[in-house]
């Protein structure tokens, strides 16, 4: 029998409350069953998960309780982790917190930049403004703009920016790594995969310098 490596990933539970039976039945028990099945077949299995600490409900709960968002996620991260452990659901080491945020943006939406600003402000509000973010501009195949007439001397507006203009402006922001893709047409998907792998590898090797079995 050939030896295989299997990576099992699960949806990240929001750290604004405990997991309930619906979470377990719909996500975590099935993924644990599959991971156990692969191990029984003799395959090398890594099952990973994490706490999503960046949802708006976390901020709302913190305001309602008169505490900080960090206190909310610290509390429920431990509750969720202990719930999984009590049920015998095993992930790699333990349920880990987000170390890298992947922000997927619909670039075909006319207000996509406003949405980016809202997410940035939300991260600041919950004390996560310094977390590394990888911006993924999706739907470049659906992006449209209005070219200016050659004799139009008025200042260009955001409706006049071509996709190349956007690429140049965002690539110039050295503190904001980003990529332009089309999931529908598979444009730049391999580069996205390579970039993401490299970022995760850097985080992993920095935290666990003597554990390089993933790489």
N, C-alpha and C positions, 0 to 999 in steps of 0.2 A: 504494500500500500504506500502510495506517495505521501510525503510529508508536506503539510500545508500550514501556512500562517493565516489566521483569521482575525480581523479587527471588527469588533462589535461595538457600535455606538448607540447611545440612547438619548432621547430628548432631554434637555436640561430642565429640571424642575425650578420654577421660580421660588426664590427664597423669601417669600412673603407669607408662607403658611406651610403646615405639614402636608406630606403626601397622603392621599386618601385611596380608597379601594379602587376607584376608577383609574387613577394613575397607575396603580400596581397591576391591575388586570389588563389595562390597555397598552402599557409600555414596558414596565420594568420586569415583571414576571416572564412575559414572552421572550424578552431579550436574554434573560438569565437562563431560561430553558434552552434557547438556541446555543448559548455559550457552553453550557454543560454538555449538550449533545455533541458539539464539535470536540470538546476535550475527550469525551468517551471514544470518539473515533481516532484519537491519538494526534489531533492537530494542536498546534501551538496557538492559543487563543488569548487575546487581550480584549477585555471589556472595559470601556471607559464611559464616564459620565461627568457631570459637574453641576454646580449650583449657578443658575442664572441670577446674578445680583443686580441686574440693570433694568428691571421692569418698572413702569410707572406705578403699578399697585404697591410696590415697596415704598415709594415716596409717600403715597397716600396713607398707607398704614403707619408710617413713621410720624407723619403730621398728626394723625388721629390719636396716637398714643403719646405724643409729646416727646419723642425720642429721635435719635438720628437714624437715617437709612442704614448706616453701618451696623448699628445695634440690632436692627431688625434682621439683617442678613446673617449676622453672627449667630443670633439665636436660632433661626430656622435652618441654617446650614448644618448645625450640630444635630437638630431634631431629625432632619431628613437623613443625614448620614447614619444616625443611630437606628432609624427605622429600617433602612436597608440592611444594616448589619444584623438586626434582630430577626429579619426574615431570611438570613443566609444568602442574600444577594451580594455578590462580590464584584467590585470593580477594581481597576488597577490601583493598588494602594488604598485609596478611599475616594469618596466623592470630592472632587477637586474644584476649586473656584476658578472662575474665568481668568486667564492670564493674557489672552489675546482676543480682542473683539473684532468680528468680521461684520462690517456694516455694508449690506447690499442695498444699493440705491437704484431705483427705477429712473434712469436718465431720460426716458421718454416723457416723464411727467413734467409739466411746465414749472412746477414749484419744487423741483428736486433739491435745489440748493437751500431753500427754506427748511426743508425736512432735515437736511444735514445739520443745519444750525440748531434745530429743536433737539436733535439727538445729542449734540455737543453740550447744550445747556443742561439737558437732563443728566448727563454723565457728571457734569460739574456739580449739580445739585445733590447728587447722591455720593459725592466724594470719590468719583472714579474718573475724574478728568484727566488723570495722568496715565490711565491704562492705554497700552498700545492698541491702535485701531488700524485695520486694513480696509480701506474703502474700495468697494467693488461696484463699479458703475456698469449695471446690466442693461440690456435691451438697446445696445448701440444700433442694432438693426432697425429699431423703431424710432430712432431720434430724428427729429425734423427741425429745420430752421428756415428763416426767411433771409435770403441773400440781399444785400443792399444794392441798389442801382449804382452804376458807375459814377453818375453825376450827382449822387446824393451825398452832400457834405455834412449832414447832421451827424452827431455822435452815434456810434453804434449802440444798440441795446442788447440785452441778453437774448432777445429773439433772433438777433442777427449773427450769433456766434455759431460757427461751424463745429463739427465734432473735433476737427484738428485744433481749433482754437481752444476748446475745452481741455483737450489733452495737454496742450502746452501750458495752460494756466495751472492745471492741477499738478502736473509733473514738476512744475517750478517750485511747488511747496514741498521743500525737502523734508519737513517734519510730518508729512502726510503721505505715507506709501499708498499707492492706489493702482488699480488696473481697470481697463475698459474691456468688457466682454459682451458676448451675446450667447446666453445659454441655449437659446433656440437654434442658433446656427453653429454652435460649438466654437465660436471665435475666441481665441486666446484662452481656452479652457486648460490646455496643457501648461501654459505659463502660469495660470492661476494655481494649478495643482502644485507645480514646482515651487512657486513662491511660498505658498502656504506650508508646504512640507518643510522648507528651509526655516521659516519662522518658528514653527512648532519644534523643530529639532533644536534650534538655538535656545528656546525656553527650557526644553527638557534637559539638555546638556548642562545648562547653567544651574538648574535646580538639583539634578542628579548626575554629577560629573563622572561617577563611577558606575553608572548604569546605562550603557549604550546599546542594550540588546535590541532596541527598536531600529537602530540605524547601522 
